[in-house]
Amino acid sequence: ADGNRNRDERKEDMSNRIVIDCEEGMDRPAWLDRVTPFMDKVLKRLDIDNWELSVLFCRDPFIANLNSQYRNIDGPTDVLSFEQGDEYIDDEDNTWFNAGDIVISLDTLKKNSEQFEVTENDELKRLLVHGILHLDGMDHADNSPDQEMLQFQEHMLAGFGDDRIIG
């Protein structure tokens, strides 16, 4: 009985594994260490645990190449999500879900914040939540505001209004 209780306690203490990085040769933003705590809060709000995921920050040429290669779309985009969807059990008998990877262009993030008249902080939160929702299996046909995923995204973001990543 003690063995099972300890295993259950270990699983209750589990959280998520998030790796944050930047495109090779790119300067690391000063705010980079604030991304993981924000993503942890989003995953907890979604009641997601035991996920492994990564976020790569890049420039427009890098994401434009990915956009062309994987979506047959020429030009950059703001965020791409690459679902993995496989599970594995670690040495301590904990099951982890390899959710996938999120790629965000800081160039397009800046352009979006100007176009939509929002702060870069708010736009970064939007792109992170958007990427997580895609990794969680949600999708949208276009970017019109009546899309269920985008409505849910905006509802989620309302709960993180005071969170600061940039600034």
PyMOL commands that set and color helices and strands:
alter all, ss='L'
color gray80, all
select helices_A, chain A and resi 2-12+32-45+60-71+106-115+120-135+148-158
alter helices_A, ss='H'
color red, helices_A
select strands_A, chain A and resi 17-22+51-58+79-89+95-105
alter strands_A, ss='S'
color yellow, strands_A
deselect
rebuild
show_as cartoon
